Amino acid sequence: MKQLIVNADDLGYTKEINKGIMDAHKNGVVKSATVLVNREAFDDAVSLLADNPGLSTGLHIDLDSFLEIKRPGGFITGLKFDALQISDEIIRQLDKFLNAGLELSHLDSHHHAHLLPEILPIVIAKAKELNVPIRFAPVIPEIRNRESTSAVNSRVIAGIPRPLRERNLRSKMERGCSCSVIPECLNRESAVKIQTNCETADPRLQISGMTDKMRNFLDSNNIKYPPHFINGWYWGNIDEEFETAELITHPGYGQEWREKELAVCCDSNLKAYLEEKNIQLISFDQL
């Protein structure tokens, strides 16, 4: 049986995002979320979590104030910190999370910043101390000093899961992807290439030798992590070969791309497909 963690990032960012994540949990496939303690809707998130104890929660470490971020796109273009500052900030955020009465399921980060080689050892040390898993992903953040590729859709859905009806695919994709790959996307064999072939795909998604080094580093420190990572909803992703995987999603209201992801999370065809394929939805604390 496959095991799948569908984790909603950015809980605590805004009340509209909080509501979307809760709807994706109550009406959809989200069993795990990660919380931003520094953002405007953190108190609202804590209140909502008290009424939804079945939603497992981790800390979405927010280090934006220590990084130079290219907007739009969310790409890291530079660093402005030392290790002691980062360690102190992570401890401060953990304290705020735990003092709010939340139970920590795992650690990940905004913009995958915890995967930067300068930051990963600090996060591993905290995960080891607290005996919690972390997000592992082959998306080593690249320090980018050139113009990022556009637009809107580094995170927008470039396709939809296979269980959704084929006749709806074209209209959904035309609304969600501005690049000229719509006809190719309709071909099952090539659909999974969208993330690398689409001009607007996130350029951080580069597999390299660093991935194996990171995996070995985690293993040598006895850190748990889902061994397979799926970067959002695209056609065929849950049919990839894996035993345990994390799929990240960003459901919410108030932004079109988040509402699209919310719609996928709550699609009844998706839930039926997971049951048909014997894919079990789990959370990080079940690793």
N, C-alpha and C positions, 0 to 999 in steps of 0.2 A: 504494500500500500504506500502510495506517495503521501508525503506530509507537506503542507503548504502553509506558510505564515503570510497572511496579507496584512501588511503594516501600513497604517495611515500616518504619514508625517505631518508635522506642523500643528498639532493640537495645542491651543493656547495662543495662536497667532492673532486671530480675530474671532469674534462671536459667530460670524458667518461660516468660517472654516470649522469652528467647534461644532456647530449644528450639523454641517455636512458629514463630519466624521461620525457623530452620534447616529445619524440616519444610516450611514454605511454600515455601522455596527448592528443597529437594531433591525434593519431591513435588508442587510446584505451580507457580505462575506468577510468583513473586517473584524478580526478578533484581537488585534494588537494595534497600539498607537504609540507615538512618541511625542513628548510634551516639551514645548518651548517655555521655560520659566521666565524669560526676560521680556516677553511680549505682552501686549495690552490685555489679552483675554485669558491670562493664566488663571486668575481667580474664578472666572466663569468656567474654565475647564475643570478645575478642582471640584466645583459644585456639581457639574454634570457627571463627573466620574463617580461621585458619591451615590448617584442614582443609577449607575450602570456598572456594577461591580464585576460583570463578566468581561469587561474590556481591559485587557492586560496593557500596562503602560510602562514605557521606558523613558529615559531622558534623551531628548533631542538636543545635544550639546550645541550651544549657539556661540560661535567664536567670531561673528562678523566684525565686531569692533577691533579684532586683532588682525584682520585680513583686509586686503584691498580686493573689492568685489566689482567685477564688470557688470553693469546693468544696461539693458536687460540681459538675461541669460544666466546670471549667477555664477560666472566663472571667476576663480581665484586668480588674480593677476599679481599679487605680491603679498609679502608677510611683514608684519610690524609688531613683533613680540619677542620675548625670550621665554625659555622653558618654565621658569618660576612663575611668570605671569600667567601662563596657560594653566599650569597646575593649580594655582590659587583660584582662577576663574572656574575651572571645572569643579573644584571642591565647593565653591560658593553656590554654583547651580545645583549640585547634588544636595547640599544642605537645604536649599529652598524647596526642592522637590520632596525630600523626605520629611521636612518639617511641616509640609502641607498635609501629611498623613497618607501620601501616595506610596504604593508598594512598587519597588523598582524591578522590572523584568529584564531590562537590558540597556545597553548604551549604543547610540548612534549619533549622528550629527547633521546639522544644517550644512548643505553643500558638500557633504561627505568630507568635511574638514578633518575629521579624526583619522582619515587614511593618509594624510600628509605624513611623510617620513619623519618630519620634525615633531609631530603631535602623537602619532600612533603609540610610541612607547609609554607616554604619559597615560593614555587612555587604557592601554593594556594593564598597566600597574593598578589603576583604579578598579578595573573589571576583576582583576585577580584578588584584590583586597576585599571586594564586595561579593565575589563569587557569582558574577552575572555574565551572560553572554554579550557579545558585541555583534554589530553588523559587519560582515565581511563582504566586500564587493570588488570585482575587477574594474574599478572605476577610479584608479589612482588619480586624484585631482592634479591636473597639470597647471603649473604656474604659467599663465598666459600673458605675454606682453604684446600680443598683437590683437587686432580687432577680432572679436568673437563672431562666429557665424550667427545669423540673425535669430532672431525674432522670437517671436512669441513662443516658438514651439519646441524649444529644447526639452520641455517636459510634456507638451501636449500629446495626446494619444495619436499615434501614427496609424493605428488600426484598431480593431476590436477583437475580442476573443472569438474563437471559432464557434462556440455555441450560438452566437447571435446570428440572426437570419441573414443569409447572403444578400437578399434583395435590399437590405438596409445598409449594406456595407459602403456603397459608393457615397450616399448622401452624408453618412456619418463622417467618413474620411475627408470628404471635400470641406466639411466644416472644421475639421480638426487638424488638417495638414496643408500647409501652403505650398509645399513643393510639388514638382511635376512627376509624381510617381504613382498616381492613382491607378492607371491601367495595370501597372506591374503589381501593385498591391493586391489586385484581384486574383492573382495567381498564387495558390497555396505554397508552391515550392519557393517562390521568391519573396513572399510576404515577410518572412522572418529577417530578410536582409535590409528591411527598411531602416532599422536603427543605424546601420553603418553606411547605407547608400544614400539615405535622405540627406539633402543639403542642410536641413535644419536639425539633424540629430545632434545630441549632446557630444561634443568632441572629446569629453573626458572618457568616453567609453572605449578605452584602448586596453586590450589585453597585452601584458608585457611580462618580462622575466621578474619584474617587481612583484607580480601577483604570487608567484610561488614562494618568493622570499617572505612575503607577508604571511602567507599560509603557514610556512614553517615556523615563523616567529610566534604566531598564535598557538600552534600545536606544542611548541617547546615550553610555553607558559601555561599549558593546560586550560586555555580559554575556549569555551564553547562558542560555536557560531554555525549558522546554517551554511552548509558547504556550497550551495548553489544560489545564485542571485539573479533576480529578474527585475529589470529596471522599468517597471510600469506595465500597463496593459498594451499589448500589441498582438496581432493575430497569431495564434499558435503558441503563445508563450507557456501556457500551462501544459502543453503537450511536449515540452522539452524533456530531455532525459534527466531525471534527478530522483533522489530518494527523499531529501528534505531541502526545501527552498524557501527563501524569503522573496516576496514580491512587494515592492514599495508602490504606494499610490498616494494621491494628494486630493482626496475628495473635499468638497466645500461648496459654498454658495458665494455669489458675488463676482466670480471670475469664470469666464466661459470654459476654460480648460479644466478647472476644478469640477465644474458641474458635469462635464463630460465623464470625468473619472468617477464621480459619484453615481452617474447613471449606469456605468458598467458594473460597479460594485454591487448595485442593487438589482441587477437584471436577473429575472427568474430563470431564464434559460441558462445563465452561467451557473447558478446554484444547482440546477438539475444536471448540468454537464459534469460538475464536480462529483456529484453522487454517482452518476453513471460510470465515470472513470475511476471510482473508488479513491478519490483524492480527499484526504482528511485535512480539515482546517484546524490548525493548532496555533499556539502562541509561543513566545520565546521561553516562558517558564516551563514548557513541556519538552524542551530539548534534553 
